[in-house]
């Protein structure tokens, strides 16, 4: 499980800013170590720009970022993908050649950028050699093609050892590739002309690789040679090289901009049976004695954290409140208060004869904590319950309306729903096939003090089963949007309230019965993505993803950190900074 610390979020913010500055595209963001252009995941990257290299010691991060910025600025992705070869090897070569092209036309004024991208590309080739790039004919072929093309288009020499390694294969290939290299260099400033020789080069390499096995009749020998000569580059063809959960995308095409479109898509979500769905309150279903014991565990945990309550209450009051003028008060400077002029004559001491406006912060937001109560979260339930309790207490003392919700299923693997499905003859694609269980640990109207026992219900181990994230997010969103503070409430800044939902989860939606009964294995994940897109279109609603796991983190436009290595005090402070930046 990969956690996301506050330092990770800050670093990704900086990396996104670098790419935006190079590309000129203000929509570029880095989330969960992947790049996005607005909502669209930027996949299909040349291998030396693969985000996995951010975690490898040999890579030069600035070179990767500058290379991506140049690619966004100088390459037409629609043209590139429309011509890209359909085979694995051809698509790889075509992709690398296009990246070499955009890096070779880096403006002369960007001296540092040029140095960064060249340094990183050479480092990538060196790593390629170190991991077996000179073992096997395919690896050596790719090294010669990539190194030779880069050297020609950039008018730069490769390291001597690399030149010596590729000298023989490059000489053998020159008769076939020499003219193509000249065309690539001559047309590098015009992508429409560059793609033709690039496509010929890609097809040439593909044909050589295919010919490698033509004269080998034995299947066993073919497999052994294929394993031996397999190129050491992580690469998937364009239609497959996507974020692990980036498929089925009515929003990735860029055509969906209105919430109505997502509402129509969401309406197609099927549920086999809602008869067993339930909203549950701990005080109504868990024994008070057990809740009391759970509460003692939480209090003991919180006591060990030494929370500076006053400081954090002040911080979060400012964060979710608006300054409201609340009258005048006496002061030693400001506007002269004529009513107090007589005091100047009556007293020789310094008097506060002035007045200034008194400003008081008043809440203008609500906060909902939506907690994944799936089985994998069970082992962290004490830490999570204590953390939520601390945050609720801080918000309660700051007069910020908040609620705590949890989502899971009432049974494992379908429960009563799957029995009904069997009795109905197992119709195809039944949709969601489990009993939904939504827990209300605290609602807006109940104070923290009166919710302490209810929040302790998060420690009950048998509530943690499977997860239906999309439905839970929509449920929390509709509860939040329907909350209307009383217009005469003195502790609310205005009737126009901003609603914030913080979803804490350690993975993707998972319900085995639903997954096995439907042809679409990503049925629940696709619904969550649509639910996220719908929430983003609501003008007064903001959704934050707190990634205790990494599978779904990248699809949240707003993120909060979570790291077991950080103390709770540091994490609360980090959340305040992250919330402030993204509000």
N, C-alpha and C positions, 0 to 999 in steps of 0.2 A: 504494500500500500504506500503510495507516494503522497505525502502531505505537502501543503502549500503554506510556507511561513510568510510573515510580513516582509521579510527581506526578499523572498521570491517575488512577491507582488510588486515591490518597489523596483526590483531589477527588471521585471517584465515591462513595467510602465516606462522605464528609461529606454529599453530596447525598442518598444513601439514608437517612442518619440524619435529615435534615430532613424528608423525606417520611414516615418512620416516626413522627416526633414529632407531625406535623400530623394524620396519618390515624389514629394509634393502632394500626396494623397492624404487628406486629413481623416479619412475613414479607417485607416489602418490601426489595428490594435493587436497586442499580443496577449493571449489568454491561455493559461495552462500550457505554456511553452509551444503554442502554435499560433500562427498569424491568421487574422481575419480581416476582411475588408467589409466593414459594417457587419452584416449577418453572415456573409459568405466565408466559408473556410478556404484558406489559400493552401491547397494541396498542390500536387504536380510540381514539386520543386526538384531542381537538379540535385543529384546525390550529395554534392559537397555543401549544399544549403539545407540538408535534412536536419530538422530540429534536434534529432538525437545527438548531434555533434555538440550541442550546448553542454552536454554532460561528459565530454571527452577532453582529456588534458591537452591533446595536440592541437585542437582547433583554435582559430582566432575569431572570437565572437564578433568583433567589429567588422572583420572581413565578410562574415556571413550576413550581417545586417546590411552592410553597404551593398553587397551583391544583390540582396533581395530588393533593396530600394531602387537600384538601377534597373532591375528586371521589371518592376512595376512601372517605372517611368518610361522605359524605352521599348517595351515589348507589348504587342497586341495579343492577349491570351486567346481571343476568339479565332484569330487567324492561325495562331500556332496549333491550337487543338483541332481545328478543322482539317489540317494537313498532316498531322502527326501519324506516323505509321501505326498499324494495328497490332504489330507483334511486339513482344517484350524487348528484344534486343534493339529493334529499329526505333522504338519509342525512347529507349534510354539514350541512344546516340543522338537522336534528334533533339532531345531535351538538353543534353549537355552542350551541344553545339550552339543552341540558342542562348544559353547562359553565358558561354564564352563570348558570343557576339556582343551582348549588352555590356559585359564587363570590359571588352576591348574598346568600346566607344565612350568610355567614361571621359567627361570633359577634362581638358588639360589643366583647367584651373583647380580641379579637385585632386590635388597632389596626394593628400593623405588618404583619400578614398581609394585612389589607384594603388597605392602601396598596400593598403589593407587587403583588397581583394586578391592581389597577386600573391601576397604572402600566404593567404589562406588556401588558395588553389594549389600552390606548390606543396603546402603542408598536407593537403588532402591526398595528392599524388604520392607523396612520401609514405603516408600511412597506408595507402593502397598497396604499395610495394612491400611494406613491412608485414602486411597481413596476407601475403601470397600473390601479389600482383605480377610477379615474374614467374610463377609456377603455373604452367599450363598455357596452351596456345591462345585461348580466348582472353585470359587476363592480359597476356603480353600484347595482344592485338589492340585491346581497349586502351592500354597504357600508351601505346604508340600513337593511336588516333587522337586521344584526348591531349596528350602532351605535345604532339606535333602541331595540332590545330591551335592550341593555346599559344605556343611559341610563335607561330606564323602571324596570327592576328594581333598579338600584343607586341611584336618586335622585341621579344624578351627571350633570354636564354634560360633553359632549364638547368638545374644543378648537374654538375659534371657526371656524377654516378648515374643519374637518370638518363642523361644523353647517351652514355655508354651502353646502358641497358637496352634502350629502344633503337639504337643505331641500325642494327641488322634488320629487324622487322620494318623499320621506317624506310630503309633503302629498298626492301623488297616490295613495299606498298607504293613507292613513289610513282611508278609508271601508271598505276590506276588512280592514285589520289592526288598527284601533283597538280593537275589541271583543276580539280575540285577545290583544292586548298587556295589556289589563286583566285578562283571565283568567290569563295567564301570571304577572303580578305577584301577583294574589290567591292563587294556588295554589302559589307558589314553595316553600313549606315542606312541601308534600306531593307527592312525586314521582308517586304513583298518579293524582292529579288533574291534575298539571302536564302529563303526557304527552299528554292529549287535545288541548288547544289547541296544544301544540307540534307534534303530528302534523298538525293542520289547517294550521298555518303552513308546515310543510315541504311539504305537498301543494300549498298555494297558490303557493309559489315555484316548485315543479317545473312546475306548469301554466303559469305565466307564461313560464318558459324554453322549454317545449315550444311554446307559442304563438308564440314569437319567430320560428320558422322555418316555420310552417304555410302562410303565404301567399307563400312563396318557391319557385316551381316549379323553378328551375334547380338541378341538383345542384352545379354549379360555384359558383354564388352562395351556396348553402347552406354549402359547405365554406369559402368565403372569409369569410363572416360568422361561422361557427363559430370559425374561427381568430382573427378579429379580436376577437370578444366572449368568448373563452374566459376563465373566471375564473382569476385568478392565485393560486390556493391549492393547495398540494400535498395531495391527498386521494384516497384510494381507498376503495371501499366496504368495509364491515366484514369480509366474508369474505376479502378480498384484502389488507387492511391488516394484515399480520402480519410478524413477523421474516422475513427472506429464507429462512430454513431452519426455520421453525416449524411446518410442516405435518405431516400424518400423525402425529397425536399421541395415542397410547394413554395417555400420561402427562399431557398438558395438560388432560384432562377432570377430573383429580383423583381418578379411581377407582382408579388403580394405585398401591398403596403397598407391595406386597411384592415381593421380588426374584423370587419364583416366577412372577409375572405377566410380568416382563421376560424371564425364561428361556424361557417358552413363546413369547413373541413372537420372541425371538432364534432359537429353533429353526426358525422358518419361513424363515430366511435360506437361500437356495439357492446352491450352488457347483456349477458344471457339471463340473469335473474337478479333483481334488486331487493327481493323479499327479505333477504337475510342481512342486508346492510344495516349498520347501526352507528349512531353517535353515542359515545360512552363518556360518562363522567366518573372519575375514580371514587369520589365520595359515595356514589350510588352502587358501586360494584365491588369495592375492595374493603375489607374489614378495617375499622378505625384503628384497632390495635396494631395491625400490620402496617398501616400508613404511619402511625406514630413511630414504630421501630425504624421504618425507612427514613423518616424525618430526622431522627437522631443521627443516622449515618451521614445524611447530607450536611447537617449542622457541624458535625465533627470534621468533615472534609473542608468546609468553608473556613472554619476557624484556623485550620493549618495554613491557609493562604495569606492571611494578614492583609485583607483588602483595605486600602485607604478610601473609605466610603465617601467622605466629604469631597475629596478632589474629583472623584469620578462622577458624583452626582452633579457637581458644577459643570463638568465637561459635557456630559450628555444633556443637561438642561439647555446649554447653549446650542448643542447640535440639533436638537429637535424642537426648538422654540424660536419665536420671533420677538424682537424687542418691541414692546408696546408702551406708548407714553401713558403714564398713569398719574398725571398731575404735577404739581410744583412742590419743591422742598427748599428749605433755607440753605444758604451756602455762603461762603466767604468771598465768592466771586460769581460773576454771571450778570443777570439783569437786576437792576436796583429795585428793591421792594420798598415803595414809597410809604407803606404802612409802618415801616420800622425806622423811619428817619428820626423819630423822637428819641430813639435809644442812643443815637450818637451824642445828643446833648446830655442825656441822663447818666451816661456811663462813659468813663474814659478808657475802659478796656476794649479790646478788639471784639467786634460783634459780627455775627453773620447777618448782614443787612441786605444781602442779595438773595436771589432765588434762581433756581434752574429746574428744567423739566426732569421729572423723575421717570426713568425708563425701567420697566420690569419685563423680564422674559416670560412669554406665555406660550405653551405648546401649540404647534401647528401641524403635528404629525402623529401617526399611530405606528406601532411596531407589532408585528406578529412573528413569533418563532414557530416555524413549521419543522417538526422533527421526524426523521425517518426512524420508525420503530421496527425495522426489519431484523432478522435473526443475527446478522453480522454486527449490528450495533449493540447487541446485548452486553458484550464484555466491557463496553465503555459507558454503560448506563449511569454509574455513580458519578463519574467525572462530568458527563453531559448534564445530568440532573442538577448537580451542584453549580455548574457554570450557568445554566439557564436561570437558576434561582438567584444567583448574584446579579445577573443582568436585569431580571424582572424587578428586584429590589431597587436597583439604581434608577430604573425608569419610573418606578412607582414613586420614589422620593422626589423625582423631578417632575411629577405630575403628567408623565407621558402615558397615554392610554396604551396598553399592550395586552396581548393574549398569547397563550402557549397551547399549541395544537400538536398532536401526534397522529401518524397514519401507519396502518399496518393491515393485516387481514385477520379475520376471526379464526381461520383454520389454516392448516398446511395443505397444499396441493388440492385446493378446490372445496373441500368440506361438503356442505349440503348442496352447493351449486353443482358440483360435478356429478353428484348422485342424480340430481334432476336432469342433467344433460344425458347421462346414461339412460335414464328412463325414457327420455324423449327420442331415443334412437341415435344419439351422437350426431346431430346435424353439423355440417361443415361450418368452419369459421364462426364459432359461437360468440366470439369477442371475449370480454373479460369474464373469467370463469372462477370466481372465488367470492368469498364473503368479505365485503369491505368493512373495516373497523376504523372509525375516526374518533380519536380521543381528545377531549377538551379538558386540559389540565388547568387552564385559567382562561376566563373570558375577560372582555374589556371592562365590564362593570364591577368585577370583583377585585378588591385590593390585594396586594402581595401578602399582607398579614393573614387575610382570610383564605388565601389560596395555598398556604404553605403545605398543608397536608395533601391537598390535591396534586400539587407539583411532585410530591414525594411518590405518587403513584407511578412515576417513570421508572422506579426501581423494581417494579414487579416483573420478574423475568419471563413469565409465560405470556405476556402481551406481545413479545417480539417474535414476529413470524415472517410474512412476506410483504412486499411493498408495491403499491399502486401510485406512483409519484404524480402522474399527470392529473388524475382525479383529485388527489389531495391538494395540489397546487390550485386548481380551479375552485375547490371548496374553500380554501383559505382566502383566495382572492375575493370571492363573492361575499364571504363574511366580512372581510375588511372593508370592501367598497360599500356595503350596506350599513356600516356603522356610522351613525350621524350623531355627533355630540349635541347636547341641548344648546340651542342658540343663545340662551341666557347664562350658560355656564361661564363662570368668571375665570376658569382656568384654561380656556380654549381661545387661541389668538384670533381665529376666524372660522367661518363655516366651511371654507375651502381647505380641507384637510388633506395632507399628503399621506398615503398609506405605504408602509414598508413591510415586505415579507422577507424574512431571512430563513432560507431553507437549508437545513443541516442534514447532509446525507453522505454515506460512504460508498455509494455506487449507483448503478443503473436500476431502474424498476425491474422487479423480478417476481414472477408468479409462475411456478412450474406448470400448473394446470392450464393456464392461459397460453403459455408458450407452446406446450405440446399439442393443444387442441386446434390452434390456428396455423394456417399455412405461413403467415408472415411471422417469423420469429422475433422481429423488432416491433411487434404490434404495440406494446406498452411504451417502448422508448420513443416511437414515432408520435404517440399521443402526448407524451411529456414535452417533446420539442414543439409541437403545435401549441400546447398550453403555455409554454414559455413565450412563444411569439405573440400569442393573444394578450398576455399580461403586459408585454412591452408596448402594446398599442393603447393601453388604458392611460389617459393623461395624468391621473392622480395616483398611479400605482407604480411602485418600484420593487423589483424582486432581486434579492441578493443570494448568491450561491456560496455557501461555506463548504468547501470541498474537504471533507474528512477522507475522501477517496478521490481518484482522478478521472473516473470514467465519464462523468457528465459535467465536469467543472467548466470546460471550455465554452459551453453554450450559454452561460450566464453573462450578460453584458456587464453586470456588476458582481464583484467577488469579494469575499472576506477570507482572511487567512485562518489557518488552524494548524498548529504545530505542537506536538507533544513535548518538544524540547523547550518551548517558551513557557515561562511562568504565567499563571492566570493574570497577575497584575500587568505584566507586559502585554499579554494578549488583549486585555480590555483596552489598554492604551492604544495598541495597534489598530483595533477595530474602530476606535474613535477617529483616528487619522484616515483610515481607509474609507469610512463612511463619509467623512467631510469632503474628501477628494472626489467622490463619485455621486454625491447628492445633486 
